[in-house]
Amino acid sequence: MNSYANWLIEKYARSGILIDANILLILAVGKKDTTSIPRFCRGKHCFEAKDYQLVCDFVRSFRRIMTLPNIVTEVDNLLGNRKDHEAFCGSMVQVLDLAEEKYLETKVVVKAQCFAYLGLTDSAIAYAALTGQCPVFSSDATLCKYLNDNLVPALNFWHLKSPDLRFEV
């Protein structure tokens, strides 16, 4: 693990971390079958089966794992396009049993300055992180940069995977 990831663990291990949709997706799919992870490719980067262990090792370092209904809905929608949706939903339930879900009213989130730029789910994440002072673990570079620019600790999964990449804090 890189020094920024270690710093996040040292500072926030007791308070917890908010995980984004792609991270929750890796946990849910990987819990059932790590070889299925690459099938859920989104964007220009694709996850690999070995990413499950990396995500687990990092997330396991935190006492609390937090998520939002918006994030869970996004993951459910991604799983809904697969014929084996039922199997992965079962593993998602197991992962969610370990998470603390925070609710934010949509009418509050859409009034946030970042809504037009980030969209609903990422704005909810930003709002929760900014108001709850918790770090975020995501694979979304735009979200991580926005959070870091606003002095919220956010770790981009791709930086964890490639420790030689530089970080903005």
NORKA-V591055 format. One record per backbone hydrogen bond with DSSP energy under -0.5 kcal/mol. NH is the residue of the N-H (numbers start at 0). CO is the residue of the C=O. If there is no record, write none. Layout:
BEGIN
nh=NH co=CO
nh=NH co=CO
END
This chain:
BEGIN
nh=5 co=1
nh=6 co=2
nh=7 co=3
nh=8 co=4
nh=9 co=5
nh=10 co=6
nh=11 co=7
nh=12 co=8
nh=15 co=11
nh=16 co=63
nh=17 co=134
nh=18 co=16
nh=18 co=65
nh=19 co=136
nh=23 co=19
nh=24 co=20
nh=25 co=21
nh=26 co=22
nh=27 co=23
nh=28 co=24
nh=29 co=25
nh=30 co=26
nh=31 co=27
nh=31 co=28
nh=32 co=28
nh=35 co=32
nh=36 co=33
nh=38 co=35
nh=39 co=36
nh=40 co=37
nh=41 co=44
nh=44 co=41
nh=50 co=47
nh=51 co=48
nh=53 co=49
nh=54 co=50
nh=55 co=51
nh=56 co=52
nh=57 co=53
nh=58 co=54
nh=59 co=55
nh=60 co=57
nh=61 co=58
nh=62 co=12
nh=64 co=97
nh=65 co=16
nh=66 co=99
nh=68 co=101
nh=71 co=67
nh=72 co=68
nh=73 co=69
nh=74 co=70
nh=75 co=71
nh=76 co=72
nh=77 co=73
nh=78 co=74
nh=79 co=75
nh=80 co=77
nh=81 co=78
nh=84 co=81
nh=86 co=83
nh=87 co=83
nh=88 co=84
nh=89 co=85
nh=90 co=86
nh=91 co=87
nh=92 co=88
nh=93 co=89
nh=94 co=90
nh=95 co=91
nh=96 co=92
nh=97 co=94
nh=98 co=95
nh=99 co=64
nh=100 co=98
nh=101 co=66
nh=101 co=99
nh=107 co=104
nh=108 co=104
nh=109 co=105
nh=110 co=107
nh=111 co=108
nh=114 co=111
nh=117 co=113
nh=118 co=114
nh=122 co=118
nh=123 co=119
nh=124 co=120
nh=125 co=121
nh=126 co=122
nh=127 co=123
nh=128 co=124
nh=129 co=125
nh=130 co=126
nh=131 co=127
nh=132 co=128
nh=133 co=128
nh=134 co=15
nh=135 co=152
nh=136 co=17
nh=137 co=135
nh=137 co=154
nh=140 co=138
nh=143 co=139
nh=144 co=140
nh=145 co=141
nh=146 co=142
nh=147 co=143
nh=148 co=144
nh=149 co=145
nh=149 co=146
nh=150 co=147
nh=151 co=146
nh=152 co=150
nh=154 co=135
nh=155 co=153
nh=156 co=137
nh=156 co=154
nh=158 co=155
nh=159 co=155
nh=160 co=156
nh=161 co=157
nh=162 co=160
nh=164 co=161
END
